[in-house]
Amino acid sequence: MKKINLVLAFMLLGSQVLLALPTKKIVASTWTTATAAYKAELLAKQKAVGFPIESGKVKKGELKKITAKVTGLDYIVLVVAAERGEKKCNDAIWAHAKVYKKDGNAVNVCDLKISGQAKLNKNSADHEVLIHQNKVSNSILSSTANYIYVPLDKKFVRFESEIGIDDESKDSTAIFRIQSESGQKEFDELSERFPEECNAFFSLCPTTGPCWLSNGTANEDAVIIKSLLSRSKEKTYFEDELAKIATLPAAQQMEASLALFSDLSDVLKIQMEVDWINIEAIQLAFNDMKKNPAFNATLYQEKLSQLTSLMKTGFDGLSNNMKEAKANARKAIALKKEILFANPLFDMDKIVVGKYKVGYNARSVNVSSLGTEPANWCCLMSASRKNFKAEIAELSNLRGEIRSKTIFKAENNSSLPHIRINWNADHIMFTMANANGLWQVYEVDIEGKNLRQVIKSPERDLEFFDATYLPNGKIIAVSNIGYLGVPCVDGNDIVGNMVLYDQQTGNLRRITFDQESNWGPIVMNNGRVMYTRWEYTDLTHYFSRIVMHMNPDGTEQKALYGSGSYFPNSTFDIKPLPGNGTRFVGIISGHHGVVRAGRMLIFDPSVSRKNADGIVHEFPYRNRKVEPIIKDELVNGVWPEFVKPYPLNESYYLVTAKLTPDGLWGIYLVDTFDNLTLLKEAEGEGYIHATPVVKTAVPPIIPEKIKL
């Protein structure tokens, strides 16, 4: 089987040379007007040279012919469309496609350096192509929702192809289109100018962004709006507006659709935040903050009264896109944030985060796309080490328009997980793949300078990750040092055990010897180290990830929570609560199912160490009893999902959360009073590892008991 699956960008070297219309810089000020202008420009360019050319509906079993004059063109683009944009045919075939020179000599298109997601001489099941029981050679299968770029270099005058649907296809019709413009350059410009809007819109588009821009029609816009509308509780107003657009002249429909999409996106975002305004919870947090003399209770009491009044009035008309309702809702959201972000704990005004650009999949990816382990039984050894757009960033001006500054970005497109700030808040430690693709622990200063590898070993195949600072200056990290594999996947997932590393001497010592992985070591307030250990042998291993604690030198390893319990299955991301001798926060998840994220709980081993008996709080459900559910996929379908909490004190936490199945991974301030307040999210992006840039007390140093 011969496949073509190349990066399109390097092939698309500009617009056609012979165009009747000059290229103009699009300067429209809004996303709606700019997008409409780009689309109109591309259509005008194509019409000037006789494109686009469409086949009309082709039915399964038919084999039709399509031709195009291509004199003077640098390239053409082959696209498979659908009548209303809902679905592209998975087995649309360009059969016997040829391009002809002026002297009549023909070249098979299959022999040109075509690019895009295409397959030659095979159907989607990798079988030979048959149309109406006739074998087809020199065939090109168009990939769903993509296009095929055919280079011409002005050498040819005519394109000819037969078009049809493979006999094995489950799709009954398709529309074939030939374009003289790809739209790639215009799409890149639009995405650079309006990244948020483009990520929101094109994530729902059934074709690629360039295809949509260059197709010259509005036949997919209603599908995109309906997809977005599926997130709404109340649909009537926007359904009616969509129906009105269908009655407009064709030339007006596209821009009207874009405007409606923008309005609907705005309403949904507002509604999401309004749904999380809980006056009782805000009042409880206000009463708690009043205990701090640095909190301006008089000022924020007035704001709380305003918010209470707005909530009593309600926001009728919000779902109908009414300006007054939207303005009042925005005011309520702003008041909530003003009150809760006035917390003196927020005076630090800077946090460090992992920032990941994940593009159109931002609302559907799990947290492994933000650098976490890819499953609940894996350590980082099983995670991807490349193809990330990740950086460590500083977020500042937290009470206003948040500013983002890049601290560090990997040159090799590695993820940057396990971010830790030292107690003096002047250095950041993290994991990154090295030039050989091996995980290693690195450190930069708080400005992102002076990169250094923290753990150095002469053993070339040892990898280190998931590290934490110790009060005595040493480092604990997880490593593949045991050369073990997880039994139930035939050893394909490597087990990580912990090591102790002395930065002064370079001495490295293994301190855990477990059959399965250790995760997330973190220093407790008393100087001991908490971590999660997966027990396996002779156990129901779906339910045996136990919170452990030990001395920093690896001695006195003991169970802290969950030994002998079937609930919870897994407890990850554990961190001690500041100023509390026993309590810690953690994320519970299952074995299979949701990856690394889940429910956010506070545990108190002084109350109990088993099942749900020692769980003293669940976010954001302070009045709900935690039931000890025994279930493999423990948190499937449970929302919100949380990952990587950071306690500011016993009551307030920064955490990454995704509130709904179609939500974004953003940073939130949550508290034990049930407030959940968005700090930062962005279309096309995900944020993780929120860590305040503040000095913290160094836990006591426990003298080492190991004498070597």
RAVENUR-V380999 format. One record per residue. N is the residue number from 0. PHI is phi as a letter, one per 40 degrees, with the letter a starting at -180 (* if undefined). PSI is psi as a letter, one per 30 degrees, with the letter a starting at -180 (none if undefined). OMEGA is omega as a letter, one per 40 degrees, with the letter a starting at -180 (NA if undefined). Layout:
N;PHI;PSI;OMEGA, N;PHI;PSI;OMEGA
This chain:
0;*;k;i, 1;b;k;a, 2;b;k;i, 3;b;j;i, 4;a;i;a, 5;b;l;i, 6;c;k;a, 7;c;e;a, 8;d;e;a, 9;c;f;i, 10;c;f;a, 11;c;j;a, 12;c;g;i, 13;h;a;a, 14;c;l;i, 15;c;k;a, 16;c;e;a, 17;c;i;i, 18;b;k;i, 19;c;f;a, 20;b;k;i, 21;c;l;i, 22;c;k;i, 23;b;k;i, 24;c;k;i, 25;c;j;a, 26;b;g;i, 27;d;k;a, 28;c;f;a, 29;b;l;i, 30;c;e;a, 31;c;e;a, 32;c;e;i, 33;c;e;i, 34;c;e;i, 35;c;e;a, 36;c;e;i, 37;c;e;a, 38;c;e;i, 39;c;e;i, 40;c;e;i, 41;c;e;i, 42;c;e;i, 43;c;e;i, 44;d;e;a, 45;c;e;i, 46;c;e;a, 47;c;f;i, 48;b;g;i, 49;g;g;i, 50;b;l;e, 51;c;l;i, 52;b;k;a, 53;b;l;a, 54;c;f;a, 55;g;l;a, 56;c;k;i, 57;b;k;a, 58;c;l;i, 59;d;k;a, 60;g;f;i, 61;c;l;i, 62;b;j;a, 63;b;l;a, 64;b;k;i, 65;b;k;a, 66;b;l;i, 67;a;k;i, 68;c;k;a, 69;b;g;a, 70;d;k;i, 71;g;g;a, 72;c;k;i, 73;c;e;a, 74;a;l;i, 75;b;l;a, 76;b;k;i, 77;b;k;a, 78;b;k;i, 79;b;k;a, 80;b;a;i, 81;b;l;a, 82;c;e;a, 83;b;g;i, 84;g;g;a, 85;c;e;a, 86;a;k;i, 87;c;k;i, 88;c;k;a, 89;c;f;a, 90;b;h;i, 91;c;k;a, 92;b;k;i, 93;c;j;a, 94;b;k;i, 95;f;h;a, 96;c;k;a, 97;b;l;i, 98;b;k;a, 99;b;k;i, 100;c;l;a, 101;c;e;a, 102;c;g;i, 103;g;f;i, 104;c;k;a, 105;b;l;i, 106;b;k;i, 107;c;k;i, 108;c;e;i, 109;c;f;a, 110;c;f;i, 111;c;l;i, 112;c;i;i, 113;c;l;i, 114;b;l;a, 115;h;l;a, 116;c;j;a, 117;b;l;i, 118;b;k;a, 119;b;k;i, 120;g;g;i, 121;a;l;i, 122;c;a;a, 123;c;f;i, 124;c;g;a, 125;g;g;i, 126;c;l;i, 127;c;l;a, 128;c;k;i, 129;b;k;i, 130;b;j;a, 131;f;h;i, 132;g;g;i, 133;b;k;i, 134;c;k;a, 135;b;k;i, 136;b;l;a, 137;f;h;a, 138;b;l;i, 139;b;k;i, 140;c;k;i, 141;c;k;i, 142;c;k;i, 143;d;k;i, 144;f;h;i, 145;b;a;i, 146;b;l;i, 147;b;k;a, 148;c;k;a, 149;b;j;a, 150;c;k;a, 151;b;e;i, 152;f;h;i, 153;g;g;a, 154;c;f;a, 155;b;l;a, 156;b;f;a, 157;a;k;i, 158;b;k;i, 159;b;k;i, 160;a;l;i, 161;c;l;a, 162;b;k;i, 163;a;a;a, 164;b;k;a, 165;d;k;a, 166;c;f;a, 167;c;f;a, 168;c;k;i, 169;c;f;a, 170;c;k;a, 171;c;f;a, 172;a;l;i, 173;a;l;i, 174;b;k;a, 175;b;k;a, 176;b;k;i, 177;b;k;a, 178;b;l;i, 179;c;f;i, 180;b;k;i, 181;c;f;a, 182;g;g;a, 183;c;e;a, 184;c;e;a, 185;c;e;i, 186;c;e;i, 187;c;e;i, 188;c;e;a, 189;c;e;a, 190;c;e;i, 191;c;e;a, 192;c;e;a, 193;b;i;a, 194;c;e;a, 195;c;e;a, 196;c;e;i, 197;c;e;i, 198;c;e;i, 199;c;e;a, 200;c;e;a, 201;c;f;i, 202;c;f;a, 203;b;f;a, 204;c;k;a, 205;c;f;i, 206;b;l;i, 207;c;l;i, 208;d;e;i, 209;d;e;i, 210;c;e;a, 211;c;e;a, 212;c;e;a, 213;c;f;a, 214;c;f;i, 215;g;g;a, 216;b;l;i, 217;b;g;a, 218;c;f;i, 219;b;f;a, 220;c;e;i, 221;c;e;i, 222;c;e;a, 223;c;e;a, 224;c;e;i, 225;c;e;i, 226;c;e;i, 227;c;e;a, 228;c;f;i, 229;c;f;i, 230;c;f;a, 231;c;k;i, 232;c;e;a, 233;b;j;a, 234;b;f;a, 235;d;e;a, 236;d;e;a, 237;c;e;i, 238;c;e;i, 239;c;e;i, 240;c;e;i, 241;c;e;i, 242;c;e;i, 243;c;e;a, 244;c;e;a, 245;c;f;i, 246;c;f;a, 247;c;l;i, 248;d;k;a, 249;d;e;a, 250;c;f;a, 251;c;f;a, 252;c;e;a, 253;c;e;a, 254;c;e;i, 255;c;e;i, 256;c;e;i, 257;c;e;i, 258;c;e;i, 259;c;e;i, 260;c;e;i, 261;c;e;i, 262;c;e;a, 263;c;e;i, 264;d;e;a, 265;c;e;a, 266;c;e;a, 267;c;e;i, 268;c;e;i, 269;c;e;a, 270;c;e;i, 271;d;e;a, 272;c;e;i, 273;c;e;a, 274;c;f;a, 275;b;g;i, 276;c;j;a, 277;b;j;a, 278;c;e;i, 279;c;e;a, 280;c;e;i, 281;c;e;i, 282;c;e;i, 283;c;e;i, 284;c;e;i, 285;c;e;i, 286;c;e;i, 287;c;e;a, 288;c;f;i, 289;c;f;i, 290;c;f;a, 291;c;j;a, 292;c;f;i, 293;c;f;a, 294;c;k;a, 295;c;i;a, 296;c;e;a, 297;c;e;a, 298;c;e;a, 299;c;f;i, 300;c;e;i, 301;c;e;i, 302;c;e;i, 303;c;e;i, 304;c;e;i, 305;c;e;a, 306;c;e;i, 307;d;e;i, 308;c;e;i, 309;c;e;a, 310;c;e;i, 311;c;e;i, 312;c;e;i, 313;g;a;a, 314;b;h;i, 315;d;k;a, 316;h;f;i, 317;c;e;a, 318;c;f;i, 319;c;g;i, 320;g;g;a, 321;c;k;a, 322;d;e;a, 323;c;e;i, 324;c;e;i, 325;c;e;i, 326;c;e;i, 327;c;e;i, 328;c;e;i, 329;c;e;i, 330;c;e;i, 331;c;e;i, 332;c;e;a, 333;c;e;i, 334;c;e;i, 335;d;e;a, 336;c;e;i, 337;d;e;a, 338;c;e;a, 339;c;e;i, 340;c;f;i, 341;c;f;i, 342;d;k;i, 343;d;f;i, 344;c;f;a, 345;c;g;a, 346;c;f;i, 347;c;e;i, 348;f;g;i, 349;a;k;i, 350;b;l;i, 351;b;k;i, 352;b;l;i, 353;c;k;a, 354;b;k;a, 355;b;k;i, 356;c;j;a, 357;b;g;i, 358;g;b;a, 359;c;f;a, 360;c;g;a, 361;d;f;a, 362;c;f;a, 363;b;f;a, 364;c;l;i, 365;c;l;a, 366;c;f;i, 367;c;f;i, 368;c;f;i, 369;b;g;i, 370;g;g;a, 371;c;l;i, 372;c;k;a, 373;c;f;i, 374;a;l;a, 375;c;f;i, 376;b;g;a, 377;b;l;i, 378;b;a;a, 379;c;f;i, 380;d;f;a, 381;c;f;a, 382;c;l;i, 383;c;k;a, 384;b;g;a, 385;a;l;i, 386;g;g;i, 387;c;k;i, 388;b;i;a, 389;b;k;i, 390;a;l;i, 391;c;k;a, 392;b;l;i, 393;b;k;i, 394;b;k;a, 395;b;l;a, 396;f;h;a, 397;c;f;a, 398;c;g;a, 399;b;b;i, 400;c;j;a, 401;c;k;i, 402;b;k;a, 403;b;k;i, 404;b;k;i, 405;c;k;i, 406;c;e;a, 407;a;k;i, 408;b;k;a, 409;c;k;i, 410;c;f;a, 411;b;g;i, 412;g;g;i, 413;c;l;i, 414;c;l;a, 415;b;i;a, 416;c;l;i, 417;f;h;a, 418;c;k;i, 419;b;k;i, 420;b;k;a, 421;c;l;a, 422;c;f;i, 423;c;f;i, 424;f;h;i, 425;b;f;i, 426;a;l;i, 427;b;k;i, 428;b;k;a, 429;a;l;i, 430;b;k;i, 431;a;k;i, 432;c;k;i, 433;c;a;a, 434;c;f;i, 435;c;g;i, 436;g;g;i, 437;b;k;i, 438;c;k;i, 439;a;l;a, 440;c;k;a, 441;b;l;i, 442;a;k;i, 443;b;l;i, 444;c;l;a, 445;c;f;i, 446;c;g;i, 447;g;g;a, 448;b;l;i, 449;g;h;i, 450;d;k;i, 451;a;k;i, 452;c;k;a, 453;c;e;a, 454;b;k;a, 455;b;k;a, 456;b;k;i, 457;c;f;i, 458;c;j;a, 459;c;f;a, 460;c;g;i, 461;c;k;i, 462;b;l;a, 463;b;k;a, 464;a;l;i, 465;f;h;a, 466;c;l;i, 467;a;k;i, 468;c;k;i, 469;b;l;a, 470;d;f;a, 471;c;g;i, 472;g;f;i, 473;c;l;a, 474;b;k;i, 475;b;k;i, 476;a;l;i, 477;c;k;a, 478;a;l;i, 479;c;g;a, 480;d;f;a, 481;c;f;a, 482;f;h;a, 483;b;l;i, 484;b;l;a, 485;c;k;a, 486;c;e;a, 487;c;f;i, 488;b;g;i, 489;f;h;i, 490;g;g;a, 491;c;f;i, 492;b;k;a, 493;c;k;i, 494;c;k;i, 495;b;k;i, 496;b;l;a, 497;c;k;i, 498;b;l;i, 499;b;k;a, 500;b;k;i, 501;c;j;a, 502;c;f;a, 503;c;e;a, 504;b;f;a, 505;g;g;i, 506;c;k;a, 507;b;k;a, 508;b;k;i, 509;c;k;a, 510;b;f;i, 511;b;k;a, 512;b;h;a, 513;c;l;i, 514;c;e;a, 515;b;a;a, 516;c;l;i, 517;b;k;a, 518;b;k;i, 519;f;h;i, 520;c;k;a, 521;a;k;a, 522;c;k;i, 523;c;l;a, 524;c;f;a, 525;c;g;i, 526;g;f;i, 527;c;l;a, 528;b;k;i, 529;c;l;i, 530;a;l;i, 531;b;k;i, 532;b;k;i, 533;c;j;i, 534;c;k;a, 535;b;e;a, 536;c;k;i, 537;f;g;a, 538;b;l;i, 539;c;i;a, 540;c;f;i, 541;c;f;a, 542;b;h;a, 543;b;h;i, 544;c;j;a, 545;b;k;i, 546;c;k;a, 547;b;l;i, 548;a;l;a, 549;a;l;i, 550;c;l;a, 551;d;f;i, 552;c;g;i, 553;g;f;a, 554;c;l;i, 555;f;h;i, 556;c;k;a, 557;b;l;i, 558;c;k;i, 559;b;e;i, 560;a;k;i, 561;h;f;i, 562;c;k;a, 563;g;g;a, 564;b;l;i, 565;c;f;i, 566;b;k;e, 567;c;l;i, 568;c;e;a, 569;b;k;i, 570;b;j;a, 571;b;l;i, 572;f;h;a, 573;c;k;i, 574;a;k;i, 575;c;k;i, 576;c;k;a, 577;d;k;i, 578;g;g;a, 579;b;k;a, 580;c;f;a, 581;b;e;a, 582;c;k;i, 583;a;l;i, 584;b;k;i, 585;a;l;i, 586;b;k;i, 587;b;k;i, 588;a;a;a, 589;c;a;i, 590;c;d;i, 591;c;a;i, 592;g;b;a, 593;d;k;a, 594;c;j;i, 595;g;f;i, 596;b;l;i, 597;i;b;a, 598;c;k;a, 599;b;k;a, 600;b;l;i, 601;b;k;a, 602;b;k;i, 603;b;j;a, 604;c;f;i, 605;c;f;i, 606;c;e;i, 607;a;l;a, 608;b;g;a, 609;b;k;i, 610;f;b;i, 611;c;g;a, 612;c;f;a, 613;c;g;i, 614;c;j;a, 615;b;f;i, 616;a;k;i, 617;b;k;i, 618;c;k;e, 619;b;h;a, 620;b;i;a, 621;c;f;a, 622;b;g;a, 623;b;k;i, 624;c;k;i, 625;c;j;a, 626;c;k;a, 627;c;i;a, 628;c;k;i, 629;b;j;a, 630;a;k;a, 631;c;d;a, 632;c;i;a, 633;d;e;a, 634;b;g;i, 635;c;k;i, 636;g;g;i, 637;c;k;a, 638;b;k;e, 639;c;l;i, 640;b;k;a, 641;b;l;i, 642;a;k;i, 643;f;i;i, 644;c;l;i, 645;b;j;a, 646;c;k;i, 647;c;e;i, 648;a;a;a, 649;c;f;a, 650;b;f;a, 651;b;k;a, 652;a;k;i, 653;c;k;a, 654;a;l;i, 655;c;k;a, 656;a;l;i, 657;b;j;a, 658;c;f;a, 659;b;l;a, 660;d;f;a, 661;b;g;i, 662;c;l;i, 663;c;l;i, 664;c;j;a, 665;b;l;i, 666;c;k;a, 667;b;l;i, 668;c;j;i, 669;b;l;i, 670;a;l;a, 671;c;g;i, 672;c;g;i, 673;g;g;i, 674;c;k;i, 675;b;j;a, 676;b;k;a, 677;c;k;i, 678;b;e;a, 679;a;k;i, 680;a;l;i, 681;a;k;i, 682;d;k;i, 683;g;f;a, 684;b;l;i, 685;b;k;a, 686;b;k;a, 687;a;l;i, 688;g;h;i, 689;c;k;a, 690;b;k;i, 691;c;k;i, 692;c;i;a, 693;a;k;i, 694;c;k;i, 695;b;l;a, 696;c;k;i, 697;c;k;i, 698;c;l;a, 699;c;k;i, 700;c;k;i, 701;c;j;a, 702;d;k;a, 703;c;k;a, 704;b;f;i, 705;c;k;i, 706;b;j;a, 707;b;none;NA
